[in-house]
């Protein structure tokens, strides 16, 4: 990054202690709490349940309907981040939001009711950039706003692109992150791909059998070093490097050798101006599918060489499930919290070593570790691979 | 940004596919919007459709033969732009693909839900799911052309086209890639057509546009279309008029230009007052091509680059009585939306 980009506020709403703040979330993941439960899909009467990690918003707001859920949790997470950063009310900042499915629940309700032709009022809420516009209006944001969709790497790319904008001097402050909620489209879609586990989410375990879907929202306030210094902001860390690379291989399957992830890791490390061995912790994409975890392990080995065996790797998704566009933002926040607390959260449900996944996955128990530099990996449909490197000050 | 050039353009529109056909048909005022019975539940409505599907089948990668139309349009437009730039190869990690979409592959989304309702949970098609995901057109286009740099999708209205150009320029300036293909695409769909009709918006359209953006001097041959001399975007839902005025002001400042330097404004929107743009000639091709949102905005950019290259403004696109200059120097493409989004880009003759 040309100019330093600092993180001065964080906020997240996840299935674990959803509205209790970042520290409570961190306690939960470091305790290895499992948010994944048997749940029905939001709308369709499927006559069965799937393992998912949901956020209960009952009683939080009388105005909240299920379609509004994404707006509600995104607003809560963004409010937390802005409050944490102690940004002034009259702010001129940008907004960068990552989402995979956005407010598809609005459209989905119409489709599932078999009533595709409805009023214009509901349609305006279906606009794909509606989350961004809603947040910009709610927080009176005036600046460059972008809604980015790079499948399950959306949250990572929203933060990475925001960091680039600040680094280039285009903006001084950007609130960046991601949000997605459970929908029938996602549940049935992943069901059709046979990607959902019928058991526990066990990333990197020999007996892993698939992923569990989740939901959430996470945002962080990014600032230029000068702007943060002028207002004496609290600093969580900095964005040291970011890269995104495509596999150009298959729409839903990762490249077997992880070529896109290797390229993204290498580029991000180069941009950070460090060597692979200087990375103290990797927050993996770690979905729990056979192919992803094997590919990710292979890619880490290709980039890190022998050092791959000494760097701790853990999966937040083992506890939260896969929250699509929010995942990358949540996991980048985990990296920052690792740096601040000098602690790494575990990969839970890990019981049996897979010969093809033979790295240190921090099984089941959190670990004290002198983390100064951390790397978050994300991958997704369309052959997306994105990597963010965060560091202490 | 002053170092960025458009070195190739490709258009898949209802009034013409490819630069030459688009230019000829626009000059002759060929209209793509006509009454169609494409959607049985909507009776006859005015829409602009892509009809030359044989062309698409021949130009698009065979692996994409079952892909959603939006992915085919996007890949075909990218192919045309890449060929027009003549500066291959575009495969590998040195190229970015930035996609702008407004509604996405709604036909497959609709089909996915229809099969769920009619046939049950085990009948849903994995193809309808994966091709409905919002970044599927970008993913398919990156696979089709072997693009292994960043493949990003930006969501939003017409302003998304300019945001995609800005993101491409930012990537090029940072040095993380050497070339960028900006694509915007849309497909006609019953759901969006019916809702827009209720909102009083007729003449929806489909297709895609693509441009190749490179740093000046890096392209292998000298004949690029024009330079991107300035661009700006802003979201300010509390005061949309302020957003419009500020993006134009900032865009001019970045291009180091005064309002009077602009030869033509390509826009479908009201031009903000008080910016010395009164009486400026304004133009648009939307009445010919129909409205495909982000794709339409990129078609405006493509036509602007062709106007600069040919030093001609077709009379069929002029919207007002502003005096046409003898020589085209700078064209501004400006968009603004109801949610407080506005964006502008200035293209300049070298």
Interface residues (C-beta under 8 A of the other chain):
Chain A: X2 X44 X46 X48 X95 X99 X100 X101 X102 X104 X107 X108 X110 X111 X112 X114 X116 X117 X118 X119 X120 X123 X124 X127 X128 X129 X130 X132 X133 X136 X137 X140 X141 X142 X143 X144 X145 X146 X147 X148 X149 X150 X151 X157 X161 X164 X165 X167 X168 X170 X184 X185 X188 X189 X190 X191 X192 X193 X243 X244 X245 X246 X247 X248 X249 X250 X251 X252 X259 X260 X263 X267 X271 X380 X381 X382 X383 X384
Chain B: X41 X42 X91 X93 X97 X101 X102 X103 X104 X109 X110 X112 X113 X114 X116 X117 X121 X122 X124 X125 X126 X129 X130 X131 X132 X133 X134 X135 X136 X138 X139 X140 X142 X143 X145 X146 X147 X148 X149 X150 X151 X152 X153 X154 X155 X156 X157 X160 X163 X167 X170 X171 X173 X174 X176 X190 X191 X192 X194 X195 X196 X198 X199 X233 X234 X235 X236 X237 X238 X239 X242 X243 X338 X339 X340 X341
